[in-house]
C-alpha cells in the first residue's frame, strides 16, 4: 500500500487552530492524525510539505521505518515543529494500518487492558476572573459528574509572583476546593512560568489543598530546575508536554525530576513513541497522564494509548468546545461517572470531514498567558461533546 498524497487541514477553533494531517494511499484507505501546534501553524505546514516529499511512493505500512527515517534525515533534528509534523503523520499511518486490518490501533500495540479511562477537564473555568467565579464554575462542572479538574490560577505572573497575586491565586484554589469538596481531584497548572524559588514557594502553599499534582512549575528547557522544585515540593509534580521524543523523557526519569509524565501524542513523536515513553515511566513506577487539550483526532489517538498502557493514569480533555466540533469529525464519545469509554472502531475510530474543515479556515491567535486574558479560552457559544 503506497502513500499517494499528504494534506493538511487547518481549522480555527477560537483558542488556536487545529491542524489535521491526512495521508492517502493507492488502495483508497486514508488515515488522519493531528499536529495542532499553537501559534506555529504556518511553520508546521511547511514541515509537513517537506515530509510529503520524502514519503509519497513509500509503503504506508512501514511506520517505524518511515518515522525513523524522517527523524534521521532531518539534519536539524527535534523541536516542536519537526516533531509535531512527524507525530501527526505517524498517527495517520497507524490509522491506515488499523483500518486495513479491521482492528483498533490498540490491538496492534498489545491489546486492550481497560474499556474506559478516568478524565480530568480543562477549560471548565472559561471567562472566570475572580475566585468566586472560579468556584461557581467548578460547582457546575461537578454537577456533570466531573471528578477531576485543572486550571492555572496565577494570572499573568512570570518567573516571580507578588504576594498579592499569590494570595489571589490561593484564594481561587480555596474557593474551588470549597465548591467541589474533598473528593474531587484538583490539578494546578503552572504553564512553565516560574523560577525555582517561586515554584518551591507555590508548591508548599498548594499542599493545604491536596492537589493531585502541580504541573510544569518551571520553564521546560531546564530539567535541573524542575528537579530542584520537585526535590523541595510537598505535592506531586508533573511535566512533559513540551518535551519531544523518548530521550528527553529518559533523562527526566533518570534525574527523578517528576512524579507524573505528560507527553503529547501530537508533539512527542506519535503513538509508538508515546508507547515507548510510557514503558520507560512504567519501569520507574511513574504514572502516564498525557497532555491532551487539542482536537478530536488527538483525543482519539490518546484514547488508543489509554487502552493499552499499563500505567495510564488519567486523560486530559477540554470541558467544552466550539459548536462545530461535532461536524469536523464523526467523533462519538461515551461519558459516564467521570470516565470516558474507549471506542473499538478500526484504526483511530474517527473520520475527518474535509468540507466542514474548509468552512473554518486559519485565523491568527496569540498567546494569552501573560496578557491577563488567560481564561478567555472559549467563545461565548460552546457545546459539550462528551
C-alpha positions in Angstrom: 0.0 0.0 0.0 1.7 3.2 -1.2 1.4 6.7 0.0 0.0 8.9 -2.7 -0.6 12.2 -1.0 -0.5 14.1 2.3 -2.7 17.1 3.1 -3.1 19.4 6.0 -6.4 20.9 7.2 -6.1 24.0 9.4 -9.3 24.7 11.4 -9.9 27.7 13.5 -11.2 26.7 17.0 -11.1 30.1 18.8 -8.2 29.4 21.2 -5.9 28.2 18.5 -6.2 26.3 15.1 -6.5 22.6 14.9 -4.1 21.1 12.4 -5.2 17.8 11.0 -2.9 15.7 8.7 -4.5 13.3 6.2 -2.4 10.6 4.5 -3.9 9.0 1.3 -2.9 5.6 -0.3 -3.3 3.9 -3.6 -5.7 1.4 -2.1 -8.2 4.0 -1.2 -7.6 3.7 2.6 -6.7 7.0 4.2 -5.7 7.9 7.7 -5.8 11.0 9.8 -3.6 12.4 12.5 -3.4 15.7 14.4 -0.4 18.0 14.9 -2.1 21.1 16.4 0.8 23.4 17.3 -0.5 26.6 18.9 0.7 29.8 17.2 3.2 28.0 14.9 0.7 26.5 12.3 2.4 28.0 9.2 5.8 26.6 10.2 4.1 23.2 10.8 2.5 23.2 7.3 5.9 23.8 5.8 7.4 20.8 7.8 4.6 18.6 6.6 5.3 19.6 3.0 9.0 18.6 3.4 7.9 15.3 4.9 5.5 14.7 2.0 8.4 14.9 -0.5 10.1 12.1 1.4 7.0 9.9 1.9 5.0 9.8 -1.3 5.5 6.5 -3.0 6.6 4.7 0.2 4.9 1.7 1.8 2.4 3.1 4.3 2.6 0.0 6.5 6.3 0.5 7.4 5.5 3.0 10.2 8.6 2.5 12.4 11.0 2.8 9.4 9.3 5.8 7.9 9.2 7.8 11.1 12.8 6.8 11.9 14.0 7.9 8.5 12.1 11.3 8.8 13.8 11.9 12.1 17.3 10.6 11.0 17.3 12.6 7.7 16.4 15.9 9.4 19.8 17.5 9.9 18.2 20.0 12.3 16.5 17.4 14.5 13.9 17.6 17.2 11.9 20.7 18.3 8.3 21.4 18.3 7.7 21.9 14.6 9.5 18.9 13.1 8.3 16.6 15.9 4.7 17.7 15.6 4.7 17.1 11.8 6.2 13.7 12.4 3.7 12.9 15.1 0.6 13.8 13.1 1.9 11.7 10.1 2.7 8.8 12.4 -0.8 8.8 13.9 -2.3 8.9 10.4 -0.2 5.8 9.4 -1.4 3.9 12.4 -5.0 4.9 11.4 -4.4 3.4 8.0 -2.9 0.2 9.3 -5.8 -0.3 11.7 -8.3 0.3 9.0 -6.6 -2.1 6.6 -6.6 -4.9 9.2 -10.0 -4.0 10.5 -8.9 -3.5 14.2 -8.5 -0.6 16.6 -4.9 0.6 16.8 -4.7 -0.7 20.4 -5.0 -4.2 19.1 -1.7 -3.7 17.3 0.0 -2.5 20.5 -0.7 -5.4 22.8 -4.5 -5.3 23.1 -6.9 -3.5 25.3 -6.4 -3.8 29.1 -9.2 -1.3 30.0 -12.5 -0.4 28.5 -12.7 3.2 29.9 -10.4 5.8 31.4 -10.8 8.5 34.0 -10.7 12.1 32.7 -9.9 15.5 34.1 -11.3 18.5 32.5 -9.6 21.7 31.3 -11.3 24.9 30.2 -14.2 24.5 32.6 -13.3 27.9 34.0 -13.8 29.8 30.8 -14.5 33.5 31.4 -13.9 33.4 35.2 -11.9 36.3 36.6 -12.5 36.3 40.4 -12.0 33.4 42.9 -15.8 33.3 43.5 -16.4 32.9 39.7 -14.0 30.0 39.6 -15.8 28.4 42.5 -19.2 28.8 40.8 -18.0 27.3 37.6 -16.3 24.4 39.4 -19.6 23.6 41.2 -21.3 23.5 37.8 -18.7 21.1 36.4 -19.2 18.7 39.3 -22.9 18.6 38.5 -21.9 17.0 35.2 -20.1 14.2 37.1 -16.6 15.7 36.8 -14.2 14.1 39.3 -11.0 16.0 38.5 -10.3 19.5 37.1 -7.2 21.5 36.1 -6.6 25.2 35.8 -3.9 27.9 36.1 -4.8 30.4 38.9 -1.7 32.5 38.5 -2.9 35.3 36.3 -0.2 36.8 34.2 2.8 36.3 36.6 6.1 35.3 35.0 9.1 33.9 36.9 8.2 35.6 40.1 4.8 36.3 41.7 3.9 39.1 44.1 2.5 38.4 47.5 -0.8 40.0 46.4 -1.1 37.9 43.3 -0.1 34.7 45.1 -2.8 35.4 47.7 -5.4 35.9 45.0 -4.3 32.6 43.3 -4.5 30.7 46.6 -8.0 32.2 47.3 -9.0 30.9 43.9 -7.8 27.4 44.7 -9.6 27.7 48.1 -12.9 28.7 46.5 -12.7 25.8 44.1 -11.8 23.3 46.8 -14.8 24.6 48.9 -17.1 24.4 45.9 -16.2 20.8 44.9 -15.5 19.2 48.3 -12.6 16.8 49.2 -13.5 14.0 46.8 -12.8 15.9 43.5 -9.1 16.0 42.4 -7.6 19.4 41.7 -4.7 19.7 39.3 -2.8 23.0 39.3 -1.3 24.3 36.1 1.9 26.3 36.1 2.4 26.7 32.3 6.2 26.6 32.8 6.2 30.1 34.2 8.1 30.3 37.5 11.7 30.3 38.6 13.0 27.8 41.1 12.4 29.6 44.5 8.9 30.8 43.3 8.0 27.3 42.2 9.0 25.8 45.5 7.1 28.5 47.4 3.9 27.9 45.5 4.2 24.1 45.8 4.4 24.5 49.6 1.4 26.8 49.7 -0.6 24.4 47.5 -0.1 21.5 49.8 -3.0 22.6 52.1 -5.5 22.0 49.2 -4.2 18.4 48.5 -3.8 18.7 44.7 -3.3 15.7 42.5 -0.3 17.4 41.0 1.3 20.8 40.3 2.0 20.9 36.5 5.1 22.4 34.9 6.2 24.8 37.6 9.3 25.8 35.8 10.2 26.5 32.1 10.5 23.3 30.1 14.0 24.0 28.8 15.8 23.2 32.0 15.1 19.8 33.6 17.5 20.6 36.5 15.3 23.5 37.6 12.3 21.2 37.6 14.2 18.7 39.7 15.0 21.4 42.3 11.4 22.2 42.6 10.4 18.6 42.8 13.0 17.8 45.5 11.5 20.6 47.7 7.8 20.1 46.9 5.3 18.5 49.3 3.0 17.9 46.3 3.4 15.7 43.2 5.0 17.4 40.2 4.0 16.7 36.6 5.7 17.8 33.3 6.5 16.8 29.8 4.1 18.4 27.3 6.9 20.4 25.8 9.4 17.5 25.5 9.9 15.8 22.2 10.8 12.2 21.7 11.8 9.4 24.0 15.3 10.6 25.0 14.3 13.8 27.0 11.9 11.6 28.9 14.7 9.1 29.6 16.7 12.0 31.1 13.7 13.3 33.0 13.2 9.9 34.6 16.9 9.4 35.2 17.0 12.6 37.1 14.0 11.7 39.2 12.6 15.1 38.4 8.9 14.3 38.0 6.0 12.3 39.6 3.7 12.2 36.5 4.8 12.4 32.8 2.7 14.3 30.3 3.9 13.7 26.7 1.6 14.9 23.9 0.8 12.5 21.1 0.7 15.4 18.6 4.2 16.6 19.5 6.4 13.9 21.1 6.6 11.5 18.2 3.2 9.9 17.8 1.6 6.8 19.1 4.5 4.4 19.1 6.9 7.0 20.7 4.4 7.6 23.5 4.0 3.9 24.0 7.8 3.7 24.5 7.8 6.7 26.8 5.0 5.1 28.8 7.1 2.0 29.1 10.1 4.0 30.4 7.9 5.5 33.0 6.3 2.2 33.9 9.8 0.8 34.7 10.2 3.7 37.2 6.6 3.3 38.6 5.7 6.8 37.3 2.1 7.4 36.1 1.4 8.3 32.5 -1.0 11.2 32.1 -0.7 12.6 28.6 -1.2 16.2 27.7 -4.4 16.3 25.6 -6.1 19.7 25.2 -6.4 19.8 21.5 -8.9 18.5 18.9 -10.9 15.3 18.3 -8.2 13.4 16.3 -5.5 13.9 19.0 -8.1 12.7 21.6 -8.9 9.6 19.5 -5.2 8.8 19.3 -4.6 9.3 23.0 -7.6 7.0 23.8 -5.8 4.2 21.9 -2.9 4.6 24.3 -5.3 4.7 27.3 -6.5 1.3 26.2 -3.1 -0.4 26.2 -0.7 1.3 28.5 -0.5 -0.3 32.0 0.5 2.9 33.8 -2.0 5.2 32.1 -3.4 7.3 34.9 -5.8 9.9 33.8 -6.8 11.6 30.5 -6.9 15.4 30.0 -9.9 16.6 27.9 -11.4 20.0 27.2 -14.7 20.6 29.1 -16.5 22.1 26.0 -15.6 23.2 22.5 -16.6 25.2 19.5 -20.1 24.3 18.4 -18.9 22.8 15.1 -16.5 20.3 16.7 -19.1 17.6 16.2 -19.2 18.4 12.4 -15.5 18.4 11.8 -15.3 14.7 12.5 -17.6 11.9 13.4 -16.3 11.8 16.9 -18.7 9.9 19.3 -17.6 9.8 23.0 -19.5 8.0 25.7 -19.0 9.7 29.1 -20.2 8.4 32.5 -19.2 8.7 36.1 -16.2 10.8 35.4 -15.0 8.2 32.8 -14.7 8.1 29.1 -15.2 4.8 27.2 -12.5 3.8 24.7 -14.0 3.3 21.2 -13.5 -0.1 19.4 -13.7 1.0 15.8 -10.9 0.2 13.3 -7.9 2.5 13.3 -8.3 5.5 15.4 -12.0 5.2 15.1 -12.5 8.7 13.6 -13.1 10.2 10.2 -12.4 13.7 9.1 -15.0 15.8 7.3 -12.8 17.8 4.8 -15.6 20.0 3.6 -16.5 21.1 7.1 -12.8 21.8 7.9 -12.7 24.2 4.9 -15.5 26.2 6.3 -13.4 27.3 9.3 -10.1 28.4 7.9 -7.0 29.5 9.7 -7.2 32.6 12.0 -4.2 34.1 13.8 -4.3 33.7 17.6 -1.7 34.8 20.1 -0.6 33.5 23.5 -2.9 34.6 26.3 -0.9 33.5 29.3 0.9 36.8 30.2 -1.7 39.3 29.0 -4.4 38.9 31.6 -6.7 37.1 29.2 -5.8 33.5 30.3 -9.3 32.4 30.9 -10.6 33.6 27.6 -10.3 30.1 26.3 -13.7 29.5 24.7 -16.1 31.6 22.6 -19.4 32.8 24.0 -21.2 29.9 22.4 -19.8 26.4 23.1 -21.1 22.9 23.1 -20.5 19.8 25.3 -19.2 17.0 23.1 -18.9 14.2 25.7 
